[in-house]
C-alpha cells in the first residue's frame, strides 16, 4: 500500500531483508518513507536567492541507528551548509543498511 504522508512525502510497506539467527536472510515488509520528487524538495527547501541559478551542490549522507536507516542531503553552496536546519531526510526505512536493502 502506498500513500501520500505529507507534502511531497510518500510512505509504503516495502520488502526488506533481515538476518536470521540461524544464518541467512528473510524478506519481510517494513515501513519506508521517501520524497518522490527530490528536485522539487530541494527547490522548496532552499531556493531563497542564495543559490546560483545554474547549479546546486549536494552532499548525500546516511545514518543507521534506532532501528532505522536515514538518507539525507545537504545543499553545500548556502551559508552554514552543515547546520541541522540545512539537512533534509529524504528516505527512511526500518531495516538495516545492508547492500541488499540499499538497492
MOTA-V667961 format. One record per backbone hydrogen bond with DSSP energy under -1.0 kcal/mol. CO is the residue of the C=O (numbers start at 1). NH is the residue of the N-H. If there is no record, write none. Layout:
co=CO nh=NH
co=CO nh=NH
//
This chain:
co=3 nh=11
co=6 nh=9
co=9 nh=5
co=9 nh=6
co=10 nh=34
co=11 nh=3
co=12 nh=32
co=14 nh=30
co=16 nh=28
co=18 nh=26
co=20 nh=23
co=24 nh=20
co=26 nh=18
co=28 nh=16
co=30 nh=14
co=31 nh=94
co=32 nh=12
co=33 nh=92
co=34 nh=10
co=37 nh=41
co=38 nh=42
co=39 nh=43
co=40 nh=44
co=41 nh=45
co=42 nh=46
co=43 nh=47
co=46 nh=48
co=57 nh=76
co=59 nh=74
co=61 nh=72
co=63 nh=70
co=65 nh=68
co=68 nh=65
co=69 nh=93
co=70 nh=63
co=71 nh=90
co=71 nh=91
co=72 nh=61
co=73 nh=88
co=74 nh=59
co=76 nh=78
co=80 nh=83
co=83 nh=86
co=84 nh=87
co=88 nh=73
co=90 nh=35
co=91 nh=71
co=92 nh=33
co=93 nh=69
co=93 nh=95
co=98 nh=102
co=99 nh=103
//
